[in-house]
């Protein structure tokens, strides 16, 4: 199958692309710079020069593909504080990709989660501005597209992870001299190893029924205080509770420190025969690559 991948040289994409190629797929990756194009080609894929901010250039790449896996997101804009702007860019990209796929029966695999029927969980889903992107992708199933959504855990960990939740928490701990969590720290972050997630994307492309909502959690939810304690142990600093009224200042307005999500991965594992084999989050932290300073 010919697969067009956005975000091909990024954290998740750099694992997904080799996984697809090893399975026999032909891959073209979106690249916005010479460096990104070189990285994509080094993985054995073709590079297609383009930019998320110029979605009008994407349909030509889609026309030559049998499937699209959309992994790119404007993290720089989000980290600069303009989450709404990053989501608006993503919506424009999704619309361009979906319009190009409409009526073809081709596959559109994206990141996201649709409502579950659980009132509490759905409220959390809808509170995330990116839920609009999930709805947009799912909506193309009514326009002749085989849509598949993969809910990616907020902690997708490996040596490739440079800007995610864990590096952010480690950076704050180094700066503050303590490894913090909010109040009791019993809120949960689901987790998966990047390479296990790459396998799931390949299985989703090859096997998932049209309209599937998949959950990419190898670990349904890990208490943040356990993560903080592990970080503190490696840095040689105490793990401490931060009062809720001091959290915004201590965690530098990191908006997800109190996120509490349980992501059930068992149904997806049974549906696709997905068996994560890489280290869990705490074991991965204990491999120490997150704490290298050179």
Backbone torsions as a table, in degrees:
resi	resn	phi	psi	omega
1	UNK	NA	140.6	176.2
2	UNK	-90.6	121.1	-171.5
3	UNK	-121.9	128.3	174.5
4	UNK	-99.2	124.0	-175.5
5	UNK	-119.0	122.5	170.5
6	UNK	-88.7	153.1	-176.5
7	UNK	68.7	27.5	-170.6
8	UNK	-64.3	-29.9	-177.8
9	UNK	-97.9	4.4	-177.6
10	UNK	-83.1	-172.1	-176.6
11	UNK	-53.3	-56.8	-177.9
12	UNK	-79.8	-42.8	-177.7
13	UNK	-59.5	-35.4	-178.5
14	UNK	-69.3	-13.9	172.7
15	UNK	-96.8	-35.7	-178.0
16	UNK	-68.5	-42.6	-176.2
17	UNK	-59.2	-52.0	177.8
18	UNK	-61.6	-34.0	178.4
19	UNK	-62.9	-42.2	178.8
20	UNK	-67.0	-43.5	-178.6
21	UNK	-64.2	-41.5	179.2
22	UNK	-61.9	-29.9	-180.0
23	UNK	-83.2	-0.4	175.4
24	UNK	100.4	5.2	179.2
25	UNK	-83.0	152.0	172.1
26	UNK	-96.2	126.3	-171.2
27	UNK	-119.1	136.3	168.6
28	UNK	-119.8	128.6	-177.7
29	UNK	-111.6	138.2	176.1
30	UNK	-69.6	131.9	-179.7
31	UNK	-136.1	127.5	-178.0
32	UNK	-98.0	-4.4	-178.7
33	UNK	-144.2	167.8	176.4
34	UNK	-62.1	-39.6	-179.5
35	UNK	-64.2	-43.3	178.6
36	UNK	-65.1	-41.0	178.7
37	UNK	-61.8	-41.5	178.7
38	UNK	-64.3	-39.6	179.3
39	UNK	-65.0	-41.9	179.0
40	UNK	-63.3	-45.4	-179.2
41	UNK	-66.8	-33.0	178.4
42	UNK	-65.2	-24.6	177.7
43	UNK	-82.6	-6.2	179.8
44	UNK	97.4	12.0	179.2
45	UNK	-106.0	164.7	172.0
46	UNK	-86.1	148.9	178.4
47	UNK	-104.3	136.3	175.0
48	UNK	-117.8	115.1	-176.4
49	UNK	-75.4	128.2	179.4
50	UNK	-173.8	179.1	-175.7
51	UNK	-145.0	142.5	178.3
52	UNK	-59.3	-30.6	-178.3
53	UNK	-78.7	-1.1	177.3
54	UNK	-130.2	66.4	-175.0
55	UNK	-63.0	-15.4	-179.6
56	UNK	-66.3	-17.6	178.6
57	UNK	-85.4	-4.9	-173.8
58	UNK	-81.9	-34.6	-176.3
59	UNK	-55.0	-33.4	-179.7
60	UNK	-63.1	-38.5	178.2
61	UNK	-69.3	-38.7	-179.6
62	UNK	-65.8	-37.4	-177.9
63	UNK	-60.9	-29.5	-178.2
64	UNK	-89.7	0.6	-174.9
65	UNK	-112.5	158.7	173.1
66	UNK	-94.4	-18.3	-177.0
67	UNK	-155.5	154.5	175.7
68	UNK	-123.9	134.1	170.5
69	UNK	-117.7	113.3	-174.5
70	UNK	-99.2	106.4	-177.9
71	UNK	-115.6	-12.6	-174.2
72	UNK	-74.0	149.3	172.7
73	UNK	-155.3	146.8	-177.5
74	UNK	-81.1	76.0	-177.4
75	UNK	-65.5	-32.7	-178.9
76	UNK	-61.5	-43.7	178.7
77	UNK	-66.3	-40.9	178.5
78	UNK	-62.2	-46.6	-177.9
79	UNK	-67.2	-22.9	176.7
80	UNK	-79.3	-2.4	176.2
81	UNK	103.4	-0.5	-178.6
82	UNK	-106.3	68.5	-179.6
83	UNK	-62.2	-41.6	-179.0
84	UNK	-61.7	-38.6	178.8
85	UNK	-65.9	-39.9	178.3
86	UNK	-64.2	-40.4	179.0
87	UNK	-66.8	-39.5	178.9
88	UNK	-61.5	-40.9	176.6
89	UNK	-62.3	-43.5	-178.7
90	UNK	-64.5	-40.3	178.5
91	UNK	-61.5	-40.3	178.9
92	UNK	-64.9	-38.9	178.2
93	UNK	-65.9	-46.1	179.9
94	UNK	-61.0	-40.9	179.4
95	UNK	-63.2	-41.8	180.0
96	UNK	-66.1	-42.5	179.3
97	UNK	-65.8	-46.5	-178.2
98	UNK	-65.0	-41.0	178.4
99	UNK	-61.2	-38.4	-179.9
100	UNK	-69.8	-26.8	-179.4
101	UNK	-89.3	-18.6	-172.3
102	UNK	-55.0	132.9	176.7
103	UNK	79.7	2.7	-175.7
104	UNK	-98.5	-17.8	-173.6
105	UNK	75.0	3.8	179.7
106	UNK	-73.8	171.6	-172.3
107	UNK	-100.2	138.7	175.8
108	UNK	-128.2	106.7	178.1
109	UNK	-103.5	124.8	180.0
110	UNK	-134.8	172.3	178.6
111	UNK	-95.3	132.2	175.9
112	UNK	159.1	177.9	-178.1
113	UNK	-143.0	131.7	177.6
114	UNK	-98.5	165.2	-179.3
115	UNK	-54.0	144.7	-173.7
116	UNK	-106.4	-15.8	-174.0
117	UNK	97.4	-12.6	175.3
118	UNK	-88.7	119.2	-172.2
119	UNK	-59.0	-46.7	-178.6
120	UNK	-65.0	-45.9	-179.0
121	UNK	-66.9	-40.0	-179.0
122	UNK	-66.7	-32.3	177.1
123	UNK	-63.1	-40.1	178.2
124	UNK	-67.4	-38.6	178.7
125	UNK	-63.0	-47.7	-176.8
126	UNK	-69.3	-23.1	178.7
127	UNK	-71.7	-19.8	178.7
128	UNK	-84.3	120.5	-178.8
129	UNK	-56.2	-24.7	-178.7
130	UNK	-71.8	-8.4	177.4
131	UNK	-61.5	-27.4	177.8
132	UNK	-64.1	-34.1	177.6
133	UNK	-67.6	-43.1	178.5
134	UNK	-59.0	-45.0	179.9
135	UNK	-63.4	-38.3	-179.4
136	UNK	-64.3	-44.3	179.4
137	UNK	-62.9	-49.5	-178.5
138	UNK	-59.6	-32.9	-177.9
139	UNK	-64.8	-22.2	-179.6
140	UNK	-73.6	-8.9	174.7
141	UNK	-64.5	-24.7	177.4
142	UNK	-83.8	-0.1	-178.9
143	UNK	-120.5	28.2	173.8
144	UNK	78.8	33.2	177.8
145	UNK	-122.0	137.3	174.0
146	UNK	-81.7	96.3	-176.6
147	UNK	-94.0	142.5	176.8
148	UNK	-140.0	128.1	176.7
149	UNK	-109.3	135.6	176.4
150	UNK	-116.5	116.2	174.5
151	UNK	-78.4	111.4	-177.6
152	UNK	-91.5	127.4	-180.0
153	UNK	-57.9	146.3	178.7
154	UNK	-61.1	-26.1	174.4
155	UNK	-108.2	101.2	172.9
156	UNK	-111.2	106.9	-162.6
157	UNK	-114.2	148.0	175.5
158	UNK	170.3	-179.8	177.1
159	UNK	-67.8	-12.2	177.2
160	UNK	-80.7	-15.2	-173.9
161	UNK	-80.3	107.0	-176.5
162	UNK	-112.5	-21.6	-174.2
163	UNK	-131.1	10.6	-175.8
164	UNK	-80.6	-167.3	-177.6
165	UNK	-56.6	-45.2	-174.7
166	UNK	-68.2	-49.7	176.0
167	UNK	-58.7	-36.0	178.5
168	UNK	-63.0	-46.1	-178.8
169	UNK	-66.2	-37.4	177.9
170	UNK	-65.8	-43.1	179.1
171	UNK	-61.2	-42.4	178.3
172	UNK	-64.9	-42.1	179.7
173	UNK	-61.8	-43.1	178.1
174	UNK	-61.1	-41.9	-177.3
175	UNK	-69.2	-39.2	-175.1
176	UNK	-89.1	-19.3	-179.0
177	UNK	82.2	3.8	173.9
178	UNK	-140.4	152.4	176.8
179	UNK	-100.4	107.0	-168.8
180	UNK	-100.3	159.6	169.7
181	UNK	-144.7	162.6	-174.7
182	UNK	-94.5	128.7	179.4
183	UNK	53.4	-123.1	-178.2
184	UNK	-77.7	-15.8	179.4
185	UNK	68.5	24.0	-176.9
186	UNK	-91.6	5.4	172.4
187	UNK	-70.7	156.0	-169.4
188	UNK	-115.5	143.2	169.9
189	UNK	-120.3	117.8	172.5
190	UNK	-65.9	156.3	-175.6
191	UNK	-146.6	155.4	174.2
192	UNK	-156.5	147.3	174.2
193	UNK	-75.6	141.0	-177.4
194	UNK	-53.3	-42.4	-176.5
195	UNK	-71.1	-32.7	173.8
196	UNK	-66.9	-39.2	178.6
197	UNK	-64.3	-37.2	178.3
198	UNK	-60.3	-40.0	177.2
199	UNK	-62.3	-41.1	179.5
200	UNK	-61.9	-41.5	178.3
201	UNK	-62.9	-38.1	178.0
202	UNK	-66.3	-43.4	178.0
203	UNK	-65.1	-37.7	177.7
204	UNK	-60.1	-45.7	179.5
205	UNK	-62.1	-44.4	-172.3
206	UNK	-80.9	-30.8	-166.3
207	UNK	-128.4	-24.7	-168.8
208	UNK	-67.2	137.6	175.3
209	UNK	-63.6	151.2	176.7
210	UNK	-56.7	138.8	179.2
211	UNK	82.4	9.4	-176.8
212	UNK	-67.6	142.3	166.3
213	UNK	-111.1	110.5	-177.6
214	UNK	-105.6	152.5	179.4
215	UNK	-120.4	120.9	-172.2
216	UNK	-93.1	28.9	-177.6
217	UNK	-89.7	123.0	168.1
218	UNK	-82.1	-32.0	174.1
219	UNK	-122.5	119.6	-171.1
220	UNK	-61.9	-32.9	-179.8
221	UNK	-177.7	127.0	179.5
222	UNK	-115.0	133.2	-180.0
223	UNK	-63.8	135.3	-176.7
224	UNK	-63.7	-31.4	178.6
225	UNK	-64.6	-30.6	176.1
226	UNK	-69.9	-39.6	176.8
227	UNK	-63.3	-45.9	-179.5
228	UNK	-63.0	-39.1	179.4
229	UNK	-64.1	-39.7	178.8
230	UNK	-66.2	-42.4	176.8
231	UNK	-61.2	-45.6	179.3
232	UNK	-59.8	-40.9	179.7
233	UNK	-61.5	-42.0	-178.3
234	UNK	-72.9	-30.9	-179.9
235	UNK	-89.0	-9.6	-178.5
236	UNK	71.5	34.2	179.5
237	UNK	-130.1	158.8	-177.9
238	UNK	-74.6	150.1	170.1
239	UNK	-94.0	126.1	-173.5
240	UNK	-133.9	153.7	174.7
241	UNK	-82.8	132.8	176.7
242	UNK	-106.1	124.5	178.3
243	UNK	-57.8	147.8	-176.0
244	UNK	-58.3	-35.5	-177.8
245	UNK	-75.6	-5.8	176.8
246	UNK	-110.8	-2.0	-171.6
247	UNK	-64.7	-43.3	-176.9
248	UNK	-59.7	-40.9	179.4
249	UNK	-72.0	-46.3	-176.1
250	UNK	-64.0	-44.1	-175.1
251	UNK	-93.9	17.0	173.1
252	UNK	55.3	39.3	179.2
253	UNK	63.4	19.8	174.0
254	UNK	-59.5	111.9	-166.1
255	UNK	-75.5	-10.3	-171.9
256	UNK	-106.5	7.8	-174.7
257	UNK	-62.8	-29.7	179.0
258	UNK	-100.3	7.3	178.1
259	UNK	-55.5	132.7	-179.2
260	UNK	-129.8	103.9	-175.1
261	UNK	-135.5	132.6	167.5
262	UNK	-110.2	122.2	-176.9
263	UNK	-114.5	105.8	-175.7
264	UNK	-73.9	112.7	-176.9
265	UNK	-98.2	-7.2	-172.6
266	UNK	-63.4	-40.1	-177.7
267	UNK	-64.6	-41.8	178.5
268	UNK	-65.0	-41.9	179.3
269	UNK	-61.3	-40.0	179.5
270	UNK	-71.1	-40.9	-177.1
271	UNK	-62.1	-43.2	-172.2
272	UNK	-109.1	-1.5	-175.8
273	UNK	68.0	28.5	-179.6
274	UNK	-79.6	122.3	-179.4
275	UNK	-125.9	96.9	177.1
276	UNK	-58.6	134.1	-176.5
277	UNK	-122.8	-9.0	-176.8
278	UNK	-82.6	167.8	-179.3
279	UNK	-59.2	145.8	171.4
280	UNK	-70.5	177.0	-173.1
281	UNK	-61.1	-49.2	-176.6
282	UNK	-64.2	-40.7	177.2
283	UNK	-65.0	-36.5	178.7
284	UNK	-67.4	-41.0	174.8
285	UNK	-60.3	-37.5	-179.2
286	UNK	-70.6	-14.3	174.1
287	UNK	-76.1	-9.3	167.8
288	UNK	76.0	-3.0	-178.2
289	UNK	-64.2	-26.3	178.2
290	UNK	-67.1	-19.0	-172.8
291	UNK	-106.7	4.6	176.4
292	UNK	-66.6	137.5	-176.6
293	UNK	-111.3	-2.2	179.2
294	UNK	-92.1	NA	NA
